[in-house]
Amino acid sequence: MRTALVIGTGLIGTSAALALTQRGVTVHLADHDPEQARTAAALGAGTDQAPEGPVDLAIVAAPPANVAPILAEAMRRGAARGYVDVASVKGGPRRELEALGLDLTAYIGTHPMSGREKSGPLAATGDLFEGRPWVLTPTRDTDTEVLNLALELVSHCRAVPVVMDADAHDRAVALVSHMPHLVSNMVAARLEHAEEAAVRLCGQGIRDVTRIAASEPRMWIDILSANPGPVADLLSDVAADLDETVRALRALQSSDEAKRGEGIAGIEDVLRRGNAGQVRVPGKHGSAPRAYETVVVLIDDQPGQLARIFADAGRAGVNIEDVRIEHATGQQAGLVQLSVEPKAVPVLEQALRERGWALRR
């Protein structure tokens, strides 16, 4: 691939353009808002000048509802040798293109499984997709050359290609992305009118659950409108679990020991099923999840503290597998939670204590 046209210069389109440009591909940028395309160009994502002829690959980075019309227009004017879209829903756009009577041998639907709560070109980064799954949904009609161009795109973005059927993809993202987003918003909505004293008690747990609720509502309306059935089916199952959990909690209020026993059994069931589901979430680099232990370090909110901890861990020969920070309420301090291999815990703890760090259990 030598040339590409990115149509839609939001977070995903601009991030893909940055990655391609960094790898020597000449990228042309287009957007319904020319100012947004100019912003992406100024960031080094390519040029907002139109290509003089067909490019190797056209990448449509638009909401699902707009994918088919944009692709159809680009195909009819022969904008590229191959065409992909990066929308988060795959079945609907393809069926719309089929209904328009277009030759889809030059098209393949794709979906990079990466993003941020922020949107727009200013939130874009060239490494947004690095190490992340990038779904490809070819059909028997997909031309081999186009599939290879899509694989080259994924490679340039340093993502991991995953081939799926389009409708299977839509059911999968409903489970791992769309439904959790709505549940996160429902939990966050409980905070809107909560007492300030209660909100001030928020810790890392509520931050984890509500983080994705910060996303742009308009964008999610577009996504959910393109995949409502699978998401509604999953939420119906969640609602059934909620009903059972509410009944179990009410039973725990009873003075009747038998009812209390039923309540305990009901709560234990949902918690155990949650444990069983959570351990299936892929671990580091997409591998099977591994059990790490946590070393907790108290730090002051000052520049360079994290760098010092990582440097001290490195000198001790310990690899930090993951890190989280919990900020202390009302204090200029926080707790850094370092996830490491169990056998590395005593080595790291000793090294950090020797260098003056305060540890917590």
N, C-alpha and C positions, 0 to 999 in steps of 0.2 A: 504494500500500500504506500503510494507516494502522495496522494492528495485525498482530502476529505472535506465534506460539507456538513457542518453541524447546524441543524435548524432547531433553534430553541436554546438560548444561552442563560438558562437558570443554573442551579447548583449542579445538576447531573451533566447537562450539556457542556458547560464551561469546564467542569472537572475532566471530562473525557477529552475535550479539546486541548487542555493544558498537558495532559499525559501524552497525547499524540504529537503535539508540537515539540515537547521535550525529547521525543524520539525521532525527530527529523521529518515528520509528516507535515506537508503544507496544508494548513487548515483554514477553510473559509467559514465565516460565521454569519448566520442570518437569524433574525428574530422579528416578530411582529412589532416589537418596540425597538427601533433602531438605536436608541440610546443605550439599551441593555447590551446590544451587540458591540457597540463602541466601548462600553465598560469592559466587556470580556476581552476585547482586542487589546485594550490598554494594560490588562493584566498579563499579557503575553500568551493568550490562548489562540492567537491566529490573526487573521485580517478580516475586517468587515466588508472588504471589497468582494464583489461577486466573482466566481470563477469564470474564466473565458470559455470553458467548454466542460464536458462531463468530467466529474471527479471519479476516483476509484470507488469511494463509499460515501453514501449520504446517511447521516445519523439523525433521526428525528427524536428530539428530546422535548416532548410536549405531553400535556395531560392526556389520559386515555381517550377522552371524548374528541380530542383534536387530532389524534394520530392518523386516522384513516383519511380525512380530507387533505392533510398536509402531505402525506405519502402519495396520495393519488395525484395531486398537482405536480409533485416532483417527478413522479414516474412518467406522467404524460408529456413533460417537457424534456425528458431524457437527461435528468440532472446528474446521473451517476451510473456506474456499471452494476453496483449493488446497493441495496437499501436495508437499513435496520431501524427499529425503534427501540427505545429504552424505557417504555412505559411500564408501570408496575402491574398491569393486567394484560394478558396476552390473547385470550380467546376472542373477546369482543372485537378488538381492532381488526383481527384477521378476517372474521366473518363479515365485517363491514367492507373490507377491501374486496372480498369475494363477491359480495352483492353488487359492487360497482363494476364487476366484469373485468377486473384488471388481471394481467398476467403476473402471477406471483412467484414465478421461478427466480426472479431477481431479488426477492424479499425474504428476510427472516426476522421473526420477532425475538427480542432479547430483553433481559431485565437484570441489571447489576444490583445485587443485594447489598446496597450500601447507601448511606445518606447521613444527613444531619438534621437537627431541629431547625436550623436556619436555612433560608432559601436565597436564591439570587446569585449572580456571578461573584459577588464579593465574598460569599461563603465558600467558593469553590477552591479545591486544592488538587494538584496533580497526582497525589497519592491516595485519593479518596477510596479507590477500588482495590488497593494493594492487598492481596491475600484474601479478598472477599469472593464469595461465589458469584458467578455471572451466568445466568440461565440463558440457554439458547433453545428455541423451539422450532427446529426445522421440520418440514414435512417431506413426503416422498417427492413433491414437486420442486423442492428447493435445489437450485443449481449448486453443484459442488464448488464452483469458483466463489459464489456468494457466501457459502458456509465457511470457506477458507478465509475470506475477507473478514467475516465476523470473528473468527478465531484469532486472526491477526490483531483486530481491535482489542479483544480481551487480553491478548498477550502484551500489547503495548501498554495497557492499563494495569498490567501485573495482577490481574484477577485470575480466578480459577474457573474454567468453563464447566458448566453442568448442563447436560442435555435432558430436556423434559418435554412431554406433551403439553400443549398450551393450556388445556383445561385442567390437567393435573397440576400445573404450575399455579393456576388461579386458586384452586382449592388449598394448595400448600401455603401460599402467601396469606390467604384468609386466616389460616391457623397461626402462622408464626409472625405475622405483621399486622394485618388489618384488624382482626378481632382484639389482639392485645392493645392496640392503639386506642380503641374505643373504651376498653375496660380501664386503661390508665386515665382517660379523660373523666370517666365516671367517678373514679376515686378522687381525682383532683378537684372535681366539682364539689365534693363534700367540704372542701376547704374554703370555698368562695365566701360563705357567710358564717364561717366558724368564728368563735371568740378568739381574740388576739392572743389571749393567754394560752389557749390550746395550740394555736399555730406556732407559737414560739418554742414549743416542745418538739417540733419536727426534727427527726434524726435521719440517719442514712437510709433507713428502710423506706420511709415515705418518699424520700428523694429518688430512690431507685424506681419505685413503682410509678411515680408521676413524671419522671424526666421527659418521656416522649409526648406528654400532654402539652408541651410548649410549642409543638409544631403548628404551622400555619393552617387554620381551619379551611380556608378556601381550597387549598391543595388537596386536603383530605376528603372534602366533599366530592371533588372530581374522582379521586381514587375509589371511594366507596360506592359512588354511583355506577362505576363500571364493574363492580364485583359484589352486588348486594346479596344475592342468593346464598353463596357459601358463607358469607359473614353472618347473615341472619341465622343460618342453620347452627353455626357454632355458638352464637350468643344464646340461642334457645337451649342448647345443652348447658351452658354456663348458668342460665336462669334456673334450670332444673336443679343444678347443684346448689345454687343460692337458696332456693326454697327449702331443700333438705337441710342445709346448714342452719337456716333460721329456725326450722322446727327443732333441730338438735339443741340449739342455744336456748330456746324457750323451755325445752325439757330440763335443761340444767338448772332452771330457776325453780323447778318443782320441789316440794318437800317429800314427794314420793320417791323412795330409793330406786324402784324399778324404772320409773321415768328418767331419773337422773342417769341411771345406767345406760338407757337407750340414747340419751343425749351425748354421753361420753363416747359411746360407740360410733355415733354419727360424726362427731367432730374428729375422732381418730381416723375414721375412714377417709374423710376428705384430706386430712393432713398427710396420711400415708400415700394416697394417690398422687398428691402434689409432690411428695418426695420422689415417687417412682417416675413421674414425668420430668422433674427437674434434672435427674441424673442422665436423662437422654439428650439434654442440650449439649451440643458439641463443645469440646474444650479448646485449648490453645491450638491455633493453626488448623482448626476444623477436625482435630483428632479426637479420639475417645476421651471423655472427661477424666481428669485425674484428681486425686485427693491431695490438696495442699494444706499446709498449716500456716497460721497467721502470726507474725511477729508485729506487735503494736508499739509504735514509738511516739512519744510526746514531743512535739516541735513547737517553736515559736513562729508566729506569722512574720517571718523576715526573709528577705531575698537570699537565695542560695542554700536554704536548708535542705530541700529535696536533693539537690545536686550533691551535697555533702553525704547524705545518707547513701545514695547510690554509689558514690565513690568509695565509701567505707565498706559497703557490701561487696563491691568489686575487688577491693584489696583482700577481703576475706575469702575470695573465690566462690562467692554465693551468687547464683543467678536469681534475680527477682522475677517471678513468673507473672505477678500482677500487683497492682498498687491501688489503694483507695484512700481517700482523705475524708475524715469526719471532723468538721470544724466545731470547736467548742462554743456553746451559746454564750454570748456576752463577754467573751474573752478573746484576746489576740493570740490564740493557740489552737492546736488541733492534734488529732491522732492520725498518724500515717499507718495504714494496715498493709504490711508487706506479705504477700503470699509466696511461700517457698516450698521446696521439697521437704518432707518431714525430717529427713536425715540432716538437712542443712540448718534446722532451727537452733540447736545448741551452738553451732559454729557462729551463726550470725548474731545470736544474742550475746555471746561472749565478746565478739569483735565490737559490737555497738556499745556495750557497757564500758569496754576498755577505752573507747574514744569519747566517753562522756555523755552518751545518749541515755535518756530516761525511758525505760521500757514499762509497758503496762500489760497485764494479763486479763 
